Structure formats: structure tokens, C-alpha cells
Amino acid sequence: MNTIDSSRLLSEMSRMAQAAGIQTTQSPNAISPVISQEVKPSEFSNLLVDALGKVNELSMTAGDLSDRLIQGDPSVSIAQSMIAGQKAGVAFEATLQVRNRLVQAYQDIMNMSV
């Protein structure tokens, strides 16, 4: 099984983004790169950013419901908290699978002979 060197992958992606005219941020908390005015964001990147935002929203909702349940809020049932947690888990797993497929596609492209 091949291991992925994340620092090498990120530096290669950054180099390719700069070659394409995209300025990237160095912050690890940034979700999407900062796009220069000449390059318009693609629909695919917008879709990914929206999906990551939705996964984050589901995770925050699940955490909030869990905290409220623990604090004894009578308006939150254990079923609501468990369902929200499961939704967040499924969304995260789906996102992880998409990331794995994108990394695999990137590796396949990088291994192609020119």
C-alpha cells in the first residue's frame, strides 16, 4: 500500500495552483484558495466548498444538540441528538471518500508518462 506524503502533496498542489494563476493561502484553516481576479472559480470548486460547509454545519449542529442534551435541556431528546450525530458521521464519511477518490485521481495523473 502506498503512503501519501501530505506535505509533498500540498506543495505540489500549491505549485500547480500558482502555475495556473491561483493564489493560495497558507492557513491550514482555509477551506478554499483565494482566487485571483483573472481566474473565476469553477462550478466544481463551488460544489466542494458548499459540501464542506454543509458537513461542517451538520457537525456543529450535532455537537450543539449533544451539549444541550448533556446540560439537561428538556427541548432536546436523545433521539434528536443521536440522529444528528449519525447524519454528521455519514456526511463526514462521504466527504472522506470523495477526498480519497480525488487524491487517487491526482496520484494517477502524476504517475502518467508524458
Secondary structure, 3 states (H helix, E strand, C coil): CCCCCHHHHHHHHHHHHHHCCCECCCCCCCCCCECCCCCCCCHHHHHHHHHHHHHHHHHHHHHHHHHHHHCCCCCCCHHHHHHHHHHHHHHHHHHHHHHHHHHHHHHHHHCCCC
